[in-house]
Amino acid sequence: MNESIHAQLPTCVVRDLLLQHAAQVPERPFALFEDGRQWSYAQTLAEVQGYAAGLQCLGVAPGELVLVWLGNSAEALRAMLAIHYLGAVAVPINTAYRGALLEHVLCNTSARLMLADARLIERLVGLEHAELRQVVVFGAAPPVLSGLQLLDEAHLHVKGGPAPLHKPIQPWETAVVIYTSGTTGPSKGVLSSYLHLWNTATAFRHLAASDRSLVSLPLFHVGGVLGYYCALLTGGSLLLAESFSVSRFWPLVRDFGVTSTGLLGVMLPFLLKQPPAPEDRRHSLRSVLVAPLDEAAAVFAERFGVEVYTEYNMTELCMPLFSEANPVQPGTCGRAREGVELRIVDEYDFELAPGQVGELILRSAQPWQFSHGYLNNPVATAEAWRNGWFHTGDAFRRDDDGNYYFVDRLKDALRRRGENISSFEVESAILAHPAVREVAVVGVPSEIAEDEVLAVLALAPGQELAPEQLIDFLRPRLADFMVPRYLRILPALPKTPTLKVLKHELRAQGVTLDTWDREQVGVQVKRVRLGARP
């Protein structure tokens, strides 16, 4: 590679960042945990080097894929960083995976080594293990599992650091493989280089070395990986929570001095459902990244006295849309970042005019800004990156000022009686009702043609809501053809561990015995028809 170009590349490799901060700010806190443990940068380096030496003793080499099947914990963070430190590739696995989906990951990676929580091991029974040969078990004494060598975690605790690498880790090398949530089919392993992580993390322009981020997304989610990577990049610190908790959120912020965090999906509405309290503004939190952006974001900013940002991203991308603080355009995802070209196109990839709805496609100005493909899946890679552009599968529109607005997932769009319906818009209207905690809108087959609208919702604690009341609430808020025909109320919606609603499950269940049908009970929503002008 041209040496002048190489010299222009940023310091983005995890090993280099760890060594740099441990030398320059050794006593500065890097990682904090709910149990009270705290690692400085110097201690983090020592912890990581010990695990890295253990992994080397197990034969882990640069470029090798290593599976990490652990919940958020000090052990999981140490393992991910140690794999990076060796120039190997971390492959965190969703802790909800089992059966065919888990087997798919084992076969897709062909990894020979796994680090796993003891409570998950039994899920490996009866599965095709592919190339998997060794499992380091965290927790109870390793059980016996045919065909696999199960090792105690003590095998990773090796005194001294690992042997030197034969060559430096390069910025374009793969750092991590993150499997998408798989809500519509088998998960795809997204390949992320260090430069890809760097390009994504630099979208967070509001973060500095003085920030402490609350990371509650799991480490098998891009948000979890970015949580520790952003802290490394800025020289800041993070609090790694086991998971997102409404009841623990503000105590964690106050007890650990958290200054920034991200709230995705239902997290922000859940927090707003809590009763107002005198201490609502007595905290250290300064900035919150929310997605999607709706009316609740402004309410949250005002109530708790924080700056709100929003964005649009996929695991494959580099946060191509990002907003200024406290955006005033309702529903915006922000504006395009420098170095990323965006288009909104029709089904043939021809660009549409501002205001028109089409698929968002993107390409980057520099190599390695995006993911470089899907692991061992050239067909899916070619399909996503066709015509030289990455196709998001998301419907967007853009205004004349360059603000972008998410409309819907293309496969989540509904069509009823000849009208296109955005599930996102119907969900937003239903969520405006104070009794509703969460909702998912899906299409179910109509006895006539196309789709009927089914809304599946869960109520806030202590709330009651008759279906007729919700329909009356929606009449002035939605076009007649958008008002759901079917309503179903559940205690909670099914979700992935990253809190994405499993719409495909609700869509497959369809109209169940406990589903309310407004047409069956005679509740009409009639279209107002305009006659000729007098």
C-alpha positions as CSV (number, residue, x, y, z in Angstrom):
1,M,0.0,0.0,0.0
2,N,1.1,3.6,-0.7
3,E,2.9,4.7,2.5
4,S,1.7,8.3,2.2
5,I,-2.0,7.1,2.2
6,H,-1.3,4.7,5.0
7,A,0.1,7.5,7.1
8,Q,-3.2,9.5,6.6
9,L,-5.3,6.7,8.1
10,P,-6.6,7.4,11.7
11,T,-5.6,5.4,14.8
12,C,-8.5,3.1,14.9
13,V,-7.3,-0.4,15.8
14,V,-8.4,-1.4,19.3
15,R,-5.0,-2.7,20.3
16,D,-3.3,0.6,19.3
17,L,-6.0,2.7,21.2
18,L,-5.6,0.6,24.3
19,L,-1.8,0.9,24.3
20,Q,-2.0,4.6,23.7
21,H,-4.4,5.5,26.5
22,A,-2.8,3.1,29.0
23,A,0.5,5.0,28.4
24,Q,-1.0,8.5,28.3
25,V,-3.8,8.4,30.9
26,P,-3.2,5.2,32.9
27,E,-5.3,6.0,35.9
28,R,-8.2,7.4,34.0
29,P,-11.3,5.2,34.4
30,F,-12.3,3.3,31.3
31,A,-14.9,0.6,32.3
32,L,-17.3,0.5,35.2
33,F,-19.7,-2.2,36.1
34,E,-22.9,-2.5,38.1
35,D,-21.3,-4.6,40.8
36,G,-18.9,-1.7,41.6
37,R,-15.8,-2.9,39.8
38,Q,-13.9,-0.3,37.9
39,W,-11.0,-0.6,35.5
40,S,-8.6,2.2,34.7
41,Y,-7.0,2.2,31.3
42,A,-3.9,0.7,32.8
43,Q,-5.9,-2.1,34.5
44,T,-7.9,-2.6,31.4
45,L,-4.8,-3.3,29.4
46,A,-3.5,-5.7,32.0
47,E,-6.9,-7.6,32.1
48,V,-7.0,-7.8,28.3
49,Q,-3.4,-8.9,27.9
50,G,-4.0,-11.7,30.4
51,Y,-7.0,-13.0,28.5
52,A,-5.1,-12.5,25.2
53,A,-2.3,-14.7,26.5
54,G,-4.8,-17.4,27.4
55,L,-6.4,-17.3,24.0
56,Q,-2.9,-17.6,22.4
57,C,-2.3,-20.7,24.5
58,L,-5.5,-22.1,23.0
59,G,-4.1,-21.5,19.5
60,V,-6.0,-18.3,18.5
61,A,-4.2,-16.6,15.6
62,P,-4.7,-13.3,13.9
63,G,-7.7,-13.3,11.6
64,E,-9.3,-16.3,13.3
65,L,-13.0,-16.0,14.2
66,V,-13.8,-16.6,17.9
67,L,-17.4,-16.9,19.2
68,V,-18.4,-15.0,22.3
69,W,-21.7,-16.2,23.8
70,L,-21.9,-14.1,26.9
71,G,-24.3,-11.5,28.4
72,N,-23.1,-8.0,29.2
73,S,-20.4,-8.4,31.9
74,A,-16.8,-7.6,32.7
75,E,-15.9,-11.1,31.3
76,A,-17.6,-10.4,28.0
77,L,-15.9,-7.0,27.6
78,R,-12.5,-8.5,28.5
79,A,-13.0,-11.3,26.0
80,M,-14.0,-9.0,23.1
81,L,-11.1,-6.6,23.8
82,A,-8.6,-9.6,24.1
83,I,-9.8,-11.0,20.8
84,H,-9.2,-7.6,19.2
85,Y,-5.8,-7.3,20.9
86,L,-4.6,-10.4,19.1
87,G,-5.9,-9.3,15.7
88,A,-8.5,-12.1,15.8
89,V,-12.1,-11.5,14.9
90,A,-14.8,-11.3,17.7
91,V,-18.1,-12.9,16.8
92,P,-20.6,-12.1,19.6
93,I,-23.7,-14.3,19.5
94,N,-27.2,-13.3,20.5
95,T,-27.8,-14.9,23.9
96,A,-31.4,-15.7,22.8
97,Y,-30.2,-17.9,19.9
98,R,-31.1,-21.5,20.0
99,G,-32.0,-24.3,17.6
100,A,-31.7,-23.8,13.9
101,L,-30.6,-20.1,14.2
102,L,-27.8,-21.0,16.6
103,E,-26.7,-23.9,14.3
104,H,-26.7,-21.5,11.4
105,V,-24.2,-19.2,13.2
106,L,-21.9,-22.2,14.0
107,C,-22.0,-23.4,10.4
108,N,-21.7,-19.9,8.9
109,T,-18.6,-19.0,10.9
110,S,-16.9,-22.4,11.0
111,A,-15.2,-21.2,14.2
112,R,-13.4,-23.8,16.3
113,L,-13.4,-21.9,19.6
114,M,-16.3,-20.5,21.7
115,L,-16.4,-18.6,25.0
116,A,-19.8,-19.3,26.5
117,D,-22.0,-18.8,29.6
118,A,-22.5,-22.2,31.3
119,R,-26.3,-21.5,31.4
120,L,-26.4,-21.6,27.6
121,I,-24.3,-24.7,27.0
122,E,-27.2,-27.1,26.9
123,R,-28.6,-25.4,23.8
124,L,-25.7,-26.9,21.9
125,V,-27.0,-30.4,22.5
126,G,-28.3,-32.0,19.3
127,L,-26.9,-29.3,17.0
128,E,-24.5,-29.6,14.1
129,H,-21.3,-28.1,15.6
130,A,-19.6,-27.6,12.3
131,E,-15.9,-26.9,13.0
132,L,-16.5,-26.0,16.7
133,R,-14.1,-28.1,18.9
134,Q,-13.5,-26.2,22.1
135,V,-15.8,-24.2,24.4
136,V,-14.4,-22.1,27.3
137,V,-17.3,-22.2,29.9
138,F,-18.0,-19.3,32.2
139,G,-19.8,-20.3,35.3
140,A,-20.6,-23.7,36.8
141,A,-18.3,-26.7,36.3
142,P,-18.3,-27.6,32.6
143,P,-20.8,-30.3,31.8
144,V,-20.0,-33.1,29.4
145,L,-21.0,-32.5,25.8
146,S,-20.3,-35.1,23.1
147,G,-17.9,-34.0,20.4
148,L,-16.7,-30.8,22.3
149,Q,-13.8,-30.2,24.6
150,L,-15.3,-28.1,27.5
151,L,-12.7,-26.0,29.4
152,D,-12.9,-24.0,32.6
153,E,-12.5,-20.2,32.4
154,A,-9.2,-20.6,34.3
155,H,-7.6,-21.5,30.9
156,L,-7.9,-17.8,30.0
157,H,-6.1,-16.5,33.1
158,V,-2.5,-16.6,32.1
159,K,0.2,-14.6,33.8
160,G,2.1,-12.2,31.6
161,G,1.1,-10.8,28.2
162,P,0.8,-12.6,24.9
163,A,3.6,-13.1,22.5
164,P,4.3,-10.3,20.1
165,L,2.4,-10.3,16.8
166,H,4.3,-11.1,13.7
167,K,2.9,-8.0,11.9
168,P,0.8,-5.0,12.9
169,I,-3.0,-5.2,12.8
170,Q,-4.2,-3.1,9.8
171,P,-7.2,-0.7,9.9
172,W,-9.0,-2.5,7.1
173,E,-8.8,-5.9,8.8
174,T,-12.1,-7.3,10.2
175,A,-12.6,-6.5,13.9
176,V,-16.0,-8.0,14.5
177,V,-18.8,-10.0,12.9
178,I,-22.2,-8.9,14.1
179,Y,-25.2,-11.0,13.3
180,T,-28.3,-9.0,12.5
181,S,-31.4,-9.7,14.6
182,G,-32.9,-12.1,12.1
183,T,-36.5,-10.9,12.6
184,T,-37.4,-11.9,9.0
185,G,-35.1,-14.9,8.4
186,P,-31.7,-16.4,9.1
187,S,-29.2,-13.8,10.5
188,K,-26.5,-12.5,8.3
189,G,-23.0,-11.9,9.7
190,V,-22.0,-8.3,9.0
191,L,-18.3,-7.9,8.5
192,S,-16.9,-4.7,10.3
193,S,-13.4,-3.5,9.9
194,Y,-11.7,-1.2,12.3
195,L,-12.1,1.6,9.8
196,H,-15.8,0.9,9.6
197,L,-16.1,1.1,13.4
198,W,-14.1,4.3,13.4
199,N,-16.2,5.9,10.7
200,T,-19.4,5.0,12.6
201,A,-18.1,6.2,15.9
202,T,-16.9,9.6,14.6
203,A,-20.6,10.5,14.0
204,F,-20.9,11.1,17.7
205,R,-19.3,14.5,17.5
206,H,-20.8,15.5,20.8
207,L,-18.8,13.0,22.8
208,A,-15.5,13.8,24.4
209,A,-13.0,12.3,26.9
210,S,-15.0,13.8,29.8
211,D,-18.1,11.7,28.8
212,R,-19.2,8.5,30.5
213,S,-21.6,6.5,28.4
214,L,-24.2,4.1,29.8
215,V,-24.1,1.0,27.5
216,S,-27.2,-1.1,28.0
217,L,-27.4,-2.6,24.6
218,P,-25.9,-6.1,24.4
219,L,-22.4,-6.6,23.1
220,F,-23.8,-8.7,20.2
221,H,-25.5,-5.5,18.9
222,V,-23.7,-2.8,17.0
223,G,-24.8,-0.4,19.7
224,G,-23.0,-2.4,22.4
225,V,-19.8,-2.7,20.3
226,L,-19.9,1.1,19.5
227,G,-20.4,1.7,23.2
228,Y,-17.0,0.5,24.2
229,Y,-15.4,1.5,20.9
230,C,-16.5,5.2,21.2
231,A,-15.1,5.3,24.8
232,L,-11.8,4.0,23.5
233,L,-11.7,6.4,20.6
234,T,-12.4,9.5,22.8
235,G,-10.4,8.3,25.8
236,G,-13.6,8.5,27.8
237,S,-15.4,5.8,29.9
238,L,-18.4,3.6,29.9
239,L,-20.8,2.0,32.4
240,L,-21.6,-1.5,31.0
241,A,-25.1,-2.4,32.3
242,E,-26.4,-6.0,32.1
243,S,-29.4,-4.8,30.2
244,F,-31.8,-1.8,29.8
245,S,-34.0,-1.4,32.9
246,V,-36.7,1.3,33.4
247,S,-36.4,1.1,37.2
248,R,-32.6,1.1,37.2
249,F,-32.0,3.6,34.5
250,W,-31.9,6.8,36.6
251,P,-30.2,5.2,39.6
252,L,-27.4,4.1,37.4
253,V,-27.1,7.5,35.8
254,R,-26.9,9.2,39.2
255,D,-24.8,6.6,41.0
256,F,-22.1,6.4,38.3
257,G,-22.1,9.9,36.9
258,V,-23.3,8.9,33.4
259,T,-23.3,11.8,30.9
260,S,-24.5,10.2,27.7
261,T,-26.5,7.2,26.5
262,G,-28.7,5.9,23.6
263,L,-32.4,5.1,23.8
264,L,-33.8,3.0,21.0
265,G,-37.3,1.9,20.2
266,V,-39.5,1.6,23.3
267,M,-36.9,2.6,25.8
268,L,-37.7,6.4,25.8
269,P,-41.5,5.9,25.9
270,F,-41.0,3.5,28.8
271,L,-39.1,6.1,30.8
272,L,-41.6,8.8,30.0
273,K,-44.4,6.6,31.4
274,Q,-42.9,6.9,34.9
275,P,-44.6,9.6,37.0
276,P,-42.9,13.0,37.2
277,A,-40.7,13.4,40.3
278,P,-38.8,16.3,41.9
279,E,-35.5,14.8,41.1
280,D,-36.2,14.5,37.3
281,R,-33.4,17.1,36.6
282,R,-31.1,16.1,39.4
283,H,-28.6,13.9,37.4
284,S,-25.4,14.1,35.4
285,L,-26.9,13.1,32.0
286,R,-26.2,15.7,29.3
287,S,-26.9,14.0,26.0
288,V,-29.2,11.3,24.7
289,L,-29.3,9.7,21.3
290,V,-32.9,8.6,20.4
291,A,-34.2,6.7,17.5
292,P,-36.8,7.1,16.1
293,L,-37.4,10.8,16.8
294,D,-41.0,11.6,17.6
295,E,-42.9,14.0,19.9
296,A,-41.7,12.1,22.9
297,A,-38.1,13.1,22.3
298,A,-38.9,16.8,22.9
299,V,-40.9,16.0,26.0
300,F,-38.0,13.9,27.3
301,A,-35.5,16.7,26.6
302,E,-37.7,19.3,28.4
303,R,-38.6,17.1,31.4
304,F,-35.1,15.9,32.1
305,G,-33.0,18.8,30.8
306,V,-30.9,17.0,28.3
307,E,-29.8,17.5,24.7
308,V,-31.4,15.1,22.3
309,Y,-29.8,13.8,19.0
310,T,-31.2,11.4,16.5
311,E,-29.7,9.3,13.7
312,Y,-30.3,6.6,11.2
313,N,-28.0,3.6,11.0
314,M,-27.8,-0.1,10.1
315,T,-25.1,-2.5,11.3
316,E,-23.7,-2.4,7.7
317,L,-23.5,1.4,7.6
318,C,-21.6,4.3,9.3
319,M,-24.3,6.4,10.8
320,P,-24.9,8.2,7.5
321,L,-27.6,10.4,8.9
322,F,-27.1,12.4,12.1
323,S,-28.9,15.5,13.5
324,E,-27.9,18.6,15.4
325,A,-28.8,18.9,19.0
326,N,-32.6,19.1,19.7
327,P,-33.8,18.8,16.1
328,V,-37.0,20.7,15.4
329,Q,-38.2,18.9,12.3
330,P,-40.7,16.3,13.5
331,G,-39.7,12.7,12.6
332,T,-36.3,13.6,11.0
333,C,-33.4,11.2,11.0
334,G,-31.0,14.1,10.4
335,R,-28.9,15.1,7.4
336,A,-26.3,13.3,5.4
337,R,-22.8,13.1,6.9
338,E,-19.9,14.4,4.8
339,G,-18.3,11.6,2.7
340,V,-21.5,9.6,2.3
341,E,-23.7,10.0,-0.8
342,L,-27.4,9.2,-0.4
343,R,-30.2,8.8,-2.9
344,I,-33.9,8.0,-2.7
345,V,-34.9,5.8,-5.6
346,D,-37.7,3.9,-7.2
347,E,-37.7,0.1,-7.7
348,Y,-35.3,0.5,-10.7
349,D,-32.8,2.6,-8.8
350,F,-33.7,5.9,-10.5
351,E,-33.6,8.9,-8.2
352,L,-36.8,10.5,-7.1
353,A,-37.6,14.2,-6.5
354,P,-37.7,15.7,-2.9
355,G,-40.9,14.8,-1.1
356,Q,-41.3,11.5,-3.0
357,V,-41.0,8.2,-1.1
358,G,-38.6,5.5,-2.2
359,E,-35.8,3.3,-1.1
360,L,-32.7,4.8,0.5
361,I,-29.5,3.7,-1.1
362,L,-26.0,4.9,-0.2
363,R,-22.3,4.8,-1.2
364,S,-19.2,6.1,0.4
365,A,-16.4,8.4,-0.7
366,Q,-13.6,6.3,1.0
367,P,-13.0,2.6,1.2
368,W,-14.0,0.7,4.3
369,Q,-16.5,3.3,5.5
370,F,-19.3,0.7,5.4
371,S,-19.3,-3.0,6.1
372,H,-17.3,-5.0,3.5
373,G,-20.0,-7.7,3.2
374,Y,-21.7,-10.6,4.8
375,L,-19.7,-13.5,6.1
376,N,-19.6,-16.4,3.7
377,N,-22.7,-15.1,1.9
378,P,-21.7,-13.7,-1.5
379,V,-25.3,-13.8,-2.8
380,A,-26.7,-11.6,0.0
381,T,-23.6,-9.3,-0.3
382,A,-24.2,-8.9,-4.1
383,E,-27.9,-8.3,-3.6
384,A,-27.4,-5.6,-0.9
385,W,-24.6,-3.8,-2.8
386,R,-26.1,-4.0,-6.3
387,N,-25.4,-1.3,-8.9
388,G,-22.6,0.0,-6.8
389,W,-24.9,1.2,-4.0
390,F,-25.9,-0.3,-0.7
391,H,-29.7,-0.9,-0.6
392,T,-31.1,-0.3,2.9
393,G,-34.6,-1.8,2.3
394,D,-36.0,1.2,4.0
395,A,-38.5,3.7,2.6
396,F,-37.5,7.4,3.0
397,R,-38.3,10.8,1.8
398,R,-36.2,14.0,1.8
399,D,-37.3,17.6,2.1
400,D,-35.9,20.6,0.2
401,D,-33.6,21.4,3.0
402,G,-31.8,18.1,3.0
403,N,-33.6,16.5,6.0
404,Y,-34.3,12.8,5.7
405,Y,-37.4,11.1,7.1
406,F,-37.9,7.4,7.7
407,V,-41.2,6.2,6.3
408,D,-41.2,2.4,6.8
409,R,-39.4,-0.8,6.2
410,L,-40.3,-1.7,2.6
411,K,-41.4,-5.1,3.7
412,D,-43.5,-3.6,6.5
413,A,-45.5,-1.4,4.2
414,L,-49.1,-2.3,4.0
415,R,-51.6,-1.8,1.1
416,R,-55.3,-1.7,1.9
417,R,-58.0,-1.0,-0.6
418,G,-55.5,0.5,-3.0
419,E,-53.9,2.8,-0.5
420,N,-50.3,2.4,0.8
421,I,-50.1,2.5,4.6
422,S,-47.0,3.2,6.7
423,S,-47.0,1.0,9.8
424,F,-44.6,3.5,11.4
425,E,-47.2,6.3,11.1
426,V,-50.1,4.1,12.5
427,E,-47.9,3.1,15.4
428,S,-46.9,6.7,16.1
429,A,-50.6,7.7,16.3
430,I,-51.5,4.8,18.6
431,L,-48.5,5.5,20.9
432,A,-49.9,9.0,21.4
433,H,-52.6,7.5,23.6
434,P,-51.5,7.7,27.2
435,A,-52.7,4.2,28.0
436,V,-50.6,2.5,25.4
437,R,-47.1,1.4,26.3
438,E,-46.0,-0.2,23.0
439,V,-47.5,-1.2,19.7
440,A,-46.7,-3.1,16.5
441,V,-48.8,-2.7,13.3
442,V,-48.7,-5.5,10.7
443,G,-50.7,-6.4,7.7
444,V,-52.9,-9.5,7.7
445,P,-54.7,-11.0,4.7
446,S,-58.0,-9.5,3.7
447,E,-61.0,-11.5,2.6
448,I,-61.3,-9.1,-0.3
449,A,-57.8,-8.3,-1.5
450,E,-54.5,-6.9,-0.3
451,D,-54.2,-6.3,3.5
452,E,-56.2,-5.5,6.6
453,V,-54.5,-3.5,9.4
454,L,-53.8,-5.4,12.7
455,A,-52.5,-3.4,15.7
456,V,-51.0,-5.5,18.5
457,L,-50.5,-3.4,21.7
458,A,-49.5,-3.6,25.3
459,L,-50.9,-1.1,27.9
460,A,-49.0,0.9,30.5
461,P,-49.2,-0.5,34.0
462,G,-52.5,0.1,35.7
463,Q,-54.2,1.2,32.5
464,E,-57.4,0.0,30.8
465,L,-58.5,0.7,27.2
466,A,-61.5,-0.5,25.4
467,P,-61.0,-1.1,21.7
468,E,-63.8,1.3,20.8
469,Q,-62.1,4.0,22.8
470,L,-58.9,3.6,20.9
471,I,-60.7,3.7,17.5
472,D,-62.4,7.0,18.6
473,F,-59.0,8.3,19.6
474,L,-57.5,7.5,16.2
475,R,-60.4,8.8,14.0
476,P,-59.1,12.4,14.0
477,R,-55.5,11.4,13.8
478,L,-55.4,8.9,10.9
479,A,-56.8,8.7,7.4
480,D,-59.8,6.4,7.4
481,F,-58.0,3.7,5.5
482,M,-55.2,3.6,8.1
483,V,-57.4,3.0,11.2
484,P,-56.8,-0.6,12.2
485,R,-59.6,-3.1,11.6
486,Y,-58.1,-5.5,14.1
487,L,-56.9,-4.8,17.7
488,R,-55.1,-7.3,20.0
489,I,-53.9,-6.5,23.5
490,L,-51.1,-8.5,25.0
491,P,-49.2,-8.1,28.3
492,A,-46.0,-7.3,26.3
493,L,-44.9,-7.6,22.7
494,P,-42.4,-10.3,21.7
495,K,-39.0,-8.8,21.2
496,T,-35.4,-9.7,20.4
497,P,-32.8,-9.1,23.2
498,T,-32.1,-5.8,21.4
499,L,-35.7,-4.8,22.0
500,K,-36.8,-5.0,18.4
501,V,-40.4,-6.1,18.1
502,L,-40.7,-9.5,16.4
503,K,-43.2,-8.4,13.8
504,H,-42.8,-11.6,11.8
505,E,-44.2,-13.5,14.7
506,L,-47.2,-11.3,15.1
507,R,-47.8,-11.3,11.3
508,A,-47.6,-15.2,11.3
509,Q,-50.1,-15.4,14.2
510,G,-52.5,-13.2,12.3
511,V,-56.0,-12.8,13.6
512,T,-56.2,-14.9,16.7
513,L,-59.2,-15.8,18.9
514,D,-58.5,-12.9,21.2
515,T,-58.3,-10.4,18.4
516,W,-61.0,-7.7,18.3
517,D,-62.6,-7.0,14.9
518,R,-64.3,-3.6,14.6
519,E,-66.2,-4.6,11.5
520,Q,-67.6,-7.7,13.3
521,V,-69.0,-5.5,16.1
522,G,-70.3,-2.8,13.8
523,V,-67.8,0.0,14.5
524,Q,-67.5,1.8,11.2
525,V,-64.8,4.2,10.0
526,K,-66.2,5.9,6.9
527,R,-64.3,7.9,4.4
528,V,-65.5,11.5,4.0
529,R,-66.3,11.8,0.3
530,L,-66.1,15.2,-1.3
531,G,-68.8,15.8,-3.9
532,A,-68.6,18.3,-6.7
533,R,-68.2,22.0,-5.7
534,P,-71.5,23.9,-5.8
